[in-house]
Amino acid sequence: MKIEADLVVFNGNIITMDPQKPTATALAVKSFKVLAVGEEDEVIDLVPTAKRVIDLGGKTVVPGFIDAHTHLTSAGIKQSHVQLDSVKSPEEVIQKLKDNVDRYPNGEWILGYAWDESEWSDRRYILGKELDEISSKHPIMITRICGHLAVVNSIGLKKLSIDMNQEGVEKDKKGKPTGILKDIPEIWEKIRPSAEKVLEGVIAGNKIANEKGITTVVDNAATGTLGHVREIEKRNQLSTRMILNIPVEQMNNMTILGITSGMGSPLVKIGGVKIFTDGSIGAMTAAISKGYLENPKNKGMMLMTPSKYASIIKKAVKHNIQTVTHAIGDEAIEMVITTFENLKDKSILRDQRHRIEHAEMINEFQIRRAVGLGLIFSMQPNFVGRWQQVGGLYDERLDAETVRGMNMFRVALDNGARLCFGSDGMPYGPLYGIWSATTHPNDRVRLTVDEALRCYTMESAYSVFQENTLGSLTVGKRADFVVLSDDILKVKPDAIKDVTVEMTIVGGIVEYSATRA
């Protein structure tokens, strides 16, 4: 029987990531799913007519990228504030903030995001007193790209009304706060966006994903975001599949309601519970054993005690809830692995797919133990391209031996790990991440392009229980795919970061096209 398709694409180089049929030249979509995939003549024979037909002109198609670790809604919200990701100096930060003062009514917070001092010639944090010069009528806060460090002016510190003697409040030699705040989560609760801003942020975040070829995101969402995402879904304005990790503070509500990971609709699903155990390398709060070069006595911050973490993990395991634990430093990673090792019943861990997020400083011994427990590594290859190059942030913060042993992608795979890739928004862009993974400065841990692509597709799908519906262009799976300007399996790895996304299709619907952008 002949079938009419909703969409047919042909004359392409289709990389399916399906070992049963790894390549094809045509693909047909019906009811948001892959109806047929293969050579043009066999697809056309099955599907002689279609509502829409796209001639790929020989371009390359890959499965839609699945970004396994994002803050996408937050990124969308931040777009309405001051963007500091491209500034080149502290002076430029100050000037850009001054240029934006008139946008904000007196008394309203001026917020700036994504500055990165490691890319400045003057590699230092800005101080609160410098922000004081911008305005005497506004509280001001600028957040480092990692999200683990913020700088606040004097008015802002008063408005936040936090305990100035707690860990994370930096003080000068006279004991006066400098305005630098490290890993103090309560400040975000005091600057929460309105419901309208969150709704706008969901839509704006989806557009960010669409332009990068990301068709599914795992969003580490703030409390209450799920309801706003569902509202956008009801309005038919969701253009990316969203899997939301829930703040661990909400886990009791999940257990009471019987909510577990994987529940939801084809577009919106529940992920795991997000747990923080340490900070970041950029903020020098990641928990490490050797200490930071700037101050060897500083070994970072453990944001959770072993006993509290163990209590959370036991509860999650009991209620069949996936956990996604932020652990960057080797000390934090050790606590995570040890906690799972100490569980009496470890037989169900593999099925629950607990994840370690980032794992930048994991060593081979820890990798083997984690693999034995069935823990998934959710890593960010873009960190390598951005900070692990010679003279980069890692070299500034850590000794050479430690830096060489970071982001151990090849070692993880060689030891049988399930390894999924995400961006953490630093920056968004799977092609940048694939370039980073395949050009790692330590050739011992580089991946092939095919392996890195798999980590951004099938492995990321597995990490969120979606390997049977996403991750490859297989008949019956969701029709999520991306058209690229070049074949990333054939260009030199150094050129991958320059490959562009020409079209992003989610469920057979074109959500982004470079020709109409």
C-alpha positions as CSV (number, residue, x, y, z in Angstrom):
1,M,0.0,0.0,0.0
2,K,1.3,3.4,-1.0
3,I,1.5,6.0,1.8
4,E,1.5,9.8,1.7
5,A,4.2,11.3,3.9
6,D,4.2,14.6,5.7
7,L,7.8,15.3,4.6
8,V,10.4,13.6,2.4
9,V,14.0,14.7,2.2
10,F,16.2,13.3,-0.6
11,N,19.5,13.7,-2.4
12,G,21.3,13.8,0.9
13,N,24.2,12.2,2.8
14,I,22.2,10.9,5.8
15,I,24.2,9.6,8.8
16,T,21.6,7.6,10.7
17,M,23.6,6.4,13.8
18,D,21.6,3.2,13.3
19,P,24.1,0.3,13.0
20,Q,21.5,-1.7,11.0
21,K,21.4,1.0,8.3
22,P,24.2,3.5,9.0
23,T,23.8,5.7,5.9
24,A,21.0,6.7,3.5
25,T,20.1,9.2,0.8
26,A,16.4,9.8,1.6
27,L,14.1,9.9,4.5
28,A,10.3,10.1,4.9
29,V,8.3,11.4,7.9
30,K,4.7,10.7,8.9
31,S,2.9,11.7,12.1
32,F,6.1,13.2,13.6
33,K,8.0,9.9,13.2
34,V,10.5,8.4,10.7
35,L,8.3,6.5,8.2
36,A,11.1,5.3,5.9
37,V,14.9,5.7,5.6
38,G,17.1,4.3,2.8
39,E,18.1,4.9,-0.8
40,E,16.0,7.3,-2.8
41,D,14.4,4.7,-5.0
42,E,13.2,2.5,-2.2
43,V,11.8,5.4,-0.2
44,I,10.0,6.9,-3.2
45,D,8.6,3.5,-4.0
46,L,7.1,3.3,-0.6
47,V,6.2,7.0,-0.4
48,P,5.3,8.3,-3.9
49,T,3.7,11.5,-2.6
50,A,4.4,13.9,0.3
51,K,3.0,17.2,1.6
52,R,6.4,18.7,1.5
53,V,9.6,17.6,-0.3
54,I,13.1,19.0,0.4
55,D,16.0,18.5,-2.0
56,L,19.1,18.4,0.3
57,G,21.4,19.1,-2.6
58,G,23.9,16.6,-1.3
59,K,24.1,18.1,2.2
60,T,24.7,16.0,5.2
61,V,22.0,15.0,7.7
62,V,22.6,13.8,11.2
63,P,20.2,12.9,14.0
64,G,19.0,15.9,16.1
65,F,21.6,16.7,18.7
66,I,20.6,16.0,22.3
67,D,22.2,18.4,24.7
68,A,22.4,16.4,27.9
69,H,23.1,19.4,30.2
70,T,21.7,22.8,29.7
71,H,20.2,25.8,31.5
72,L,18.2,26.7,28.5
73,T,15.2,28.5,30.1
74,S,17.7,30.5,32.1
75,A,19.6,31.4,29.0
76,G,16.4,32.6,27.3
77,I,15.6,34.8,30.3
78,K,19.1,36.2,30.4
79,Q,18.8,37.4,26.8
80,S,16.6,40.3,28.1
81,H,19.5,41.5,30.3
82,V,23.1,42.7,29.7
83,Q,25.2,40.2,27.8
84,L,28.8,40.1,28.8
85,D,30.0,37.0,27.1
86,S,32.0,38.9,24.4
87,V,33.6,41.6,26.5
88,K,37.4,41.7,26.6
89,S,38.3,43.5,29.8
90,P,36.9,44.7,33.2
91,E,36.7,48.2,31.8
92,E,34.5,47.0,28.9
93,V,32.2,45.3,31.4
94,I,31.8,48.6,33.3
95,Q,31.2,50.6,30.2
96,K,28.6,48.1,28.8
97,L,26.7,48.2,32.1
98,K,26.8,52.0,32.1
99,D,25.4,52.0,28.6
100,N,22.4,49.9,29.8
101,V,21.5,51.8,33.0
102,D,18.7,53.8,31.3
103,R,17.0,50.5,30.4
104,Y,16.2,49.8,34.1
105,P,13.9,51.9,36.3
106,N,15.5,53.3,39.5
107,G,15.6,50.6,42.2
108,E,15.4,47.7,39.7
109,W,18.2,45.2,39.5
110,I,20.7,45.6,36.6
111,L,21.8,42.1,35.7
112,G,24.7,41.1,33.6
113,Y,25.7,37.6,32.5
114,A,28.4,35.3,31.2
115,W,31.6,37.3,31.7
116,D,34.8,35.2,31.7
117,E,37.9,36.7,33.1
118,S,40.0,33.9,31.7
119,E,39.6,35.5,28.3
120,W,40.9,38.9,29.4
121,S,44.5,40.1,29.5
122,D,43.8,41.4,33.0
123,R,42.7,38.0,34.4
124,R,40.9,39.2,37.6
125,Y,37.4,39.3,39.0
126,I,35.6,42.6,39.0
127,L,34.9,44.0,42.5
128,G,31.7,45.4,44.0
129,K,33.2,48.8,44.4
130,E,33.7,49.0,40.7
131,L,30.0,48.4,40.1
132,D,29.2,51.1,42.7
133,E,30.6,53.6,40.1
134,I,27.9,52.7,37.6
135,S,24.8,53.8,39.5
136,S,23.8,55.0,42.9
137,K,20.2,54.1,42.2
138,H,20.3,50.5,41.2
139,P,21.3,47.2,42.7
140,I,23.7,45.5,40.3
141,M,24.8,41.9,39.9
142,I,27.0,40.4,37.2
143,T,27.3,36.6,37.1
144,R,30.4,34.7,35.8
145,I,29.8,32.3,32.9
146,C,29.9,29.3,35.2
147,G,27.1,30.6,37.3
148,H,29.0,29.8,40.5
149,L,30.3,33.3,41.1
150,A,28.6,36.7,41.1
151,V,29.7,40.2,41.9
152,V,27.3,42.6,43.5
153,N,27.4,46.3,44.3
154,S,26.9,47.8,47.7
155,I,23.2,48.6,47.1
156,G,22.7,45.0,45.9
157,L,24.4,43.5,48.9
158,K,22.0,45.4,51.2
159,K,19.0,44.4,49.1
160,L,20.0,40.7,49.1
161,S,20.2,40.8,52.9
162,I,22.3,37.6,53.2
163,D,24.6,36.4,56.0
164,M,27.9,38.1,55.3
165,N,29.8,35.7,57.5
166,Q,28.9,32.6,55.6
167,E,31.3,30.6,53.4
168,G,31.3,32.0,49.9
169,V,31.2,35.7,50.9
170,E,34.7,37.0,49.9
171,K,36.2,39.7,52.2
172,D,39.2,41.9,51.9
173,K,42.1,42.1,54.4
174,K,40.1,44.4,56.6
175,G,37.2,42.0,56.8
176,K,34.9,44.0,54.5
177,P,32.9,42.2,51.8
178,T,34.4,42.7,48.3
179,G,31.1,42.1,46.6
180,I,32.2,38.7,45.3
181,L,29.8,35.9,46.2
182,K,30.7,32.2,45.5
183,D,28.2,29.4,45.4
184,I,25.5,31.0,47.5
185,P,22.3,29.6,46.0
186,E,19.9,31.7,48.1
187,I,20.8,34.9,46.1
188,W,18.9,33.4,43.1
189,E,15.8,33.0,45.1
190,K,15.9,36.7,45.9
191,I,16.1,37.7,42.2
192,R,13.5,35.4,40.7
193,P,12.0,36.4,37.3
194,S,8.3,36.9,36.9
195,A,6.1,34.2,35.4
196,E,5.9,36.3,32.2
197,K,9.7,36.5,31.9
198,V,10.0,32.7,32.4
199,L,7.5,32.0,29.7
200,E,9.4,34.4,27.4
201,G,12.6,32.7,28.4
202,V,11.3,29.2,27.4
203,I,10.5,30.4,23.9
204,A,13.8,32.4,23.6
205,G,15.7,29.4,24.9
206,N,14.1,27.1,22.3
207,K,15.2,29.4,19.6
208,I,18.8,29.2,20.8
209,A,18.6,25.4,20.6
210,N,17.0,25.4,17.2
211,E,19.8,27.5,15.7
212,K,22.4,25.1,17.0
213,G,20.8,21.9,15.7
214,I,19.7,20.9,19.2
215,T,16.4,19.1,19.1
216,T,16.2,17.8,22.7
217,V,17.6,19.5,25.8
218,V,18.0,18.4,29.3
219,D,17.3,21.6,31.2
220,N,18.5,22.1,34.8
221,A,15.5,24.1,35.7
222,A,14.6,26.3,38.6
223,T,11.7,25.5,40.9
224,G,8.4,26.1,39.1
225,T,9.8,26.0,35.5
226,L,8.1,22.8,34.6
227,G,4.7,24.5,34.8
228,H,5.8,27.3,32.5
229,V,7.2,24.8,30.0
230,R,4.0,22.9,30.0
231,E,2.1,26.2,29.4
232,I,4.3,26.9,26.3
233,E,3.6,23.3,25.1
234,K,-0.2,23.9,25.5
235,R,0.2,27.0,23.3
236,N,2.0,24.9,20.6
237,Q,5.0,27.2,20.9
238,L,7.5,24.6,22.0
239,S,10.1,24.0,19.2
240,T,12.5,21.7,21.2
241,R,11.9,18.6,23.2
242,M,12.6,19.5,26.9
243,I,13.5,17.1,29.7
244,L,13.6,18.9,33.0
245,N,15.8,18.0,35.9
246,I,14.1,19.0,39.1
247,P,15.9,20.8,42.0
248,V,16.6,18.2,44.7
249,E,14.7,20.4,47.1
250,Q,11.6,19.3,45.3
251,M,12.2,15.6,45.6
252,N,9.9,15.1,48.5
253,N,7.0,16.5,46.4
254,M,8.0,14.0,43.6
255,T,7.9,11.1,46.0
256,I,4.6,12.1,47.5
257,L,3.0,12.4,44.1
258,G,4.7,9.2,42.7
259,I,6.5,11.1,40.0
260,T,9.5,9.3,38.5
261,S,12.0,10.1,35.8
262,G,10.8,9.7,32.3
263,M,7.2,10.7,32.9
264,G,5.6,13.2,30.5
265,S,4.6,13.9,26.9
266,P,6.6,13.5,23.7
267,L,7.8,17.1,24.1
268,V,8.1,17.5,27.8
269,K,9.4,14.9,30.3
270,I,10.7,14.7,33.9
271,G,14.4,14.1,34.2
272,G,16.3,13.5,37.4
273,V,16.8,15.4,40.5
274,K,19.7,17.9,40.3
275,I,22.2,17.9,43.2
276,F,25.2,20.1,43.7
277,T,28.2,18.7,45.6
278,D,30.8,21.4,44.7
279,G,31.4,24.6,42.7
280,S,33.4,25.4,39.6
281,I,37.1,25.7,38.6
282,G,36.6,29.2,37.3
283,A,35.3,30.3,40.7
284,M,37.9,28.1,42.4
285,T,35.1,26.4,44.4
286,A,35.3,22.9,42.7
287,A,36.4,20.5,45.5
288,I,39.9,19.3,44.7
289,S,42.6,17.4,46.6
290,K,45.7,19.4,45.6
291,G,44.5,23.0,46.0
292,Y,44.5,25.8,43.5
293,L,47.8,27.4,42.2
294,E,46.8,30.8,43.3
295,N,46.3,29.6,46.9
296,P,47.2,25.9,47.5
297,K,45.4,26.1,50.8
298,N,42.2,26.7,48.9
299,K,40.8,23.3,48.0
300,G,37.4,24.6,46.9
301,M,34.0,24.1,48.6
302,M,32.0,21.0,49.3
303,L,28.4,22.1,49.1
304,M,27.0,19.1,50.7
305,T,28.1,16.8,53.5
306,P,28.6,13.0,52.8
307,S,25.8,12.1,55.2
308,K,23.3,14.5,53.6
309,Y,24.2,13.3,50.1
310,A,23.9,9.7,51.2
311,S,20.4,10.4,52.6
312,I,19.3,12.0,49.3
313,I,20.7,9.1,47.2
314,K,19.1,6.4,49.3
315,K,15.7,8.2,49.0
316,A,16.0,8.6,45.3
317,V,17.0,5.0,44.8
318,K,14.1,3.8,46.9
319,H,11.6,5.8,44.9
320,N,13.1,5.0,41.5
321,I,14.2,8.6,40.8
322,Q,17.2,9.3,38.6
323,T,19.8,11.6,40.2
324,V,22.1,14.0,38.3
325,T,24.9,15.1,40.5
326,H,27.1,18.1,39.8
327,A,30.6,17.0,40.7
328,I,33.7,18.7,39.1
329,G,36.6,18.3,41.5
330,D,38.2,14.9,42.3
331,E,37.1,15.2,45.9
332,A,33.5,15.7,45.1
333,I,33.6,12.9,42.5
334,E,35.1,10.6,45.1
335,M,32.2,11.4,47.5
336,V,29.6,10.6,44.8
337,I,31.2,7.3,43.9
338,T,31.8,6.2,47.5
339,T,28.2,7.0,48.4
340,F,26.9,4.7,45.6
341,E,29.4,2.0,46.6
342,N,28.1,2.1,50.2
343,L,24.5,1.3,49.2
344,K,23.4,-2.1,50.4
345,D,21.5,-2.9,47.2
346,K,23.3,-1.8,44.1
347,S,21.5,-4.1,41.7
348,I,19.0,-1.5,40.5
349,L,21.4,1.3,40.0
350,R,22.1,0.6,36.3
351,D,18.4,0.6,35.4
352,Q,17.9,3.9,37.2
353,R,20.7,5.5,35.2
354,H,22.2,7.9,37.8
355,R,24.5,10.5,36.3
356,I,27.6,12.4,37.3
357,E,27.5,15.8,35.8
358,H,30.8,17.3,34.4
359,A,33.3,14.9,36.1
360,E,36.1,17.1,34.7
361,M,38.7,15.8,37.2
362,I,37.7,12.1,37.3
363,N,40.6,9.8,37.3
364,E,40.9,6.3,35.7
365,F,40.4,4.4,39.0
366,Q,37.2,6.4,39.7
367,I,36.1,5.8,36.2
368,R,36.3,2.0,36.6
369,R,34.5,2.1,39.9
370,A,31.7,4.3,38.5
371,V,31.3,2.1,35.4
372,G,31.0,-0.9,37.7
373,L,28.1,0.8,39.4
374,G,26.3,1.7,36.2
375,L,26.8,5.4,36.7
376,I,26.6,7.6,33.5
377,F,29.1,10.3,32.8
378,S,27.4,13.5,31.6
379,M,30.4,15.6,30.3
380,Q,30.9,18.9,28.5
381,P,33.5,18.6,25.7
382,N,33.2,22.3,24.9
383,F,35.0,22.9,28.2
384,V,38.1,21.5,26.5
385,G,38.0,23.8,23.6
386,R,37.4,26.8,25.8
387,W,39.5,26.2,28.9
388,Q,41.9,23.2,28.4
389,Q,44.0,24.7,25.6
390,V,47.6,25.7,26.4
391,G,47.5,28.9,28.6
392,G,43.8,28.6,29.2
393,L,41.8,28.8,32.5
394,Y,42.8,25.3,33.6
395,D,46.5,26.1,33.3
396,E,46.0,29.2,35.4
397,R,44.1,27.4,38.1
398,L,45.7,23.9,38.3
399,D,49.1,22.2,38.0
400,A,50.1,20.7,34.6
401,E,49.7,17.1,35.7
402,T,46.1,17.7,36.9
403,V,45.3,19.5,33.7
404,R,46.6,16.8,31.4
405,G,44.3,14.3,33.2
406,M,41.1,16.2,32.8
407,N,38.1,15.4,30.7
408,M,39.0,11.8,30.2
409,F,36.7,10.9,27.3
410,R,38.7,8.2,25.7
411,V,39.6,6.6,29.0
412,A,35.9,6.6,29.9
413,L,34.8,4.8,26.7
414,D,37.7,2.4,26.8
415,N,36.5,1.3,30.3
416,G,33.0,0.7,29.1
417,A,31.4,3.9,30.3
418,R,28.1,5.3,29.1
419,L,29.2,8.8,28.1
420,C,26.7,11.5,27.1
421,F,27.6,15.0,26.0
422,G,26.1,18.4,26.9
423,S,27.2,22.0,26.7
424,D,26.1,23.6,30.0
425,G,25.6,26.6,27.7
426,M,29.4,27.4,27.6
427,P,28.8,27.8,24.7
428,Y,25.7,26.1,23.2
429,G,26.7,24.3,20.1
430,P,27.2,20.5,19.6
431,L,29.5,21.1,16.6
432,Y,31.8,23.1,18.9
433,G,31.7,20.3,21.4
434,I,32.5,17.6,18.8
435,W,35.4,19.7,17.6
436,S,36.6,20.0,21.2
437,A,36.3,16.3,21.9
438,T,38.2,15.3,18.7
439,T,41.0,17.9,19.1
440,H,41.6,17.4,22.8
441,P,45.2,18.6,23.6
442,N,45.9,15.2,25.2
443,D,45.8,12.9,22.3
444,R,45.4,9.9,24.6
445,V,41.8,10.9,25.4
446,R,40.6,12.3,22.0
447,L,37.5,10.8,20.5
448,T,36.8,10.0,16.8
449,V,34.1,12.1,15.2
450,D,31.8,9.2,15.0
451,E,32.2,8.5,18.8
452,A,31.6,12.2,19.7
453,L,28.5,12.3,17.5
454,R,27.2,9.2,19.2
455,C,27.7,10.9,22.6
456,Y,25.6,13.8,21.4
457,T,22.9,11.5,20.0
458,M,22.4,7.9,21.1
459,E,24.3,8.1,24.4
460,S,22.5,11.3,25.4
461,A,19.2,9.6,24.5
462,Y,20.1,6.7,26.7
463,S,21.0,9.0,29.6
464,V,17.3,10.2,29.7
465,F,15.6,6.8,29.0
466,Q,14.8,7.8,25.4
467,E,17.0,5.5,23.3
468,N,14.0,3.8,21.8
469,T,12.5,7.1,20.6
470,L,15.4,9.4,20.0
471,G,19.1,9.5,19.0
472,S,19.1,7.8,15.6
473,L,17.2,8.0,12.3
474,T,15.4,4.7,12.6
475,V,11.9,3.8,11.4
476,G,9.4,4.4,14.2
477,K,11.6,6.9,16.1
478,R,10.9,10.7,16.3
479,A,11.8,12.5,13.1
480,D,14.4,14.8,14.7
481,F,17.3,15.6,12.4
482,V,19.7,18.4,11.4
483,V,21.0,19.4,8.0
484,L,24.7,20.5,8.1
485,S,26.8,22.5,5.6
486,D,29.5,19.8,5.5
487,D,30.0,16.1,6.3
488,I,31.6,16.1,9.7
489,L,32.9,12.6,9.2
490,K,35.0,13.7,6.2
491,V,36.3,17.2,7.1
492,K,39.3,17.5,9.2
493,P,38.5,17.7,12.9
494,D,39.9,21.3,13.1
495,A,37.3,22.4,10.6
496,I,34.3,20.9,12.5
497,K,33.7,24.1,14.6
498,D,33.2,26.0,11.3
499,V,30.5,23.7,10.0
500,T,27.1,25.4,10.1
501,V,23.6,24.2,10.9
502,E,21.5,24.8,7.8
503,M,18.2,23.4,9.0
504,T,16.8,21.9,12.2
505,I,13.8,19.5,12.0
506,V,11.8,18.4,15.1
507,G,9.2,15.8,14.6
508,G,9.3,16.4,10.9
509,I,8.6,20.1,11.4
510,V,11.2,22.6,10.2
511,E,11.9,24.7,13.3
512,Y,15.0,26.5,11.9
513,S,16.3,27.3,8.5
514,A,19.4,29.4,7.9
515,T,17.9,30.7,4.7
516,R,15.0,32.3,6.5
517,A,16.9,33.2,9.7
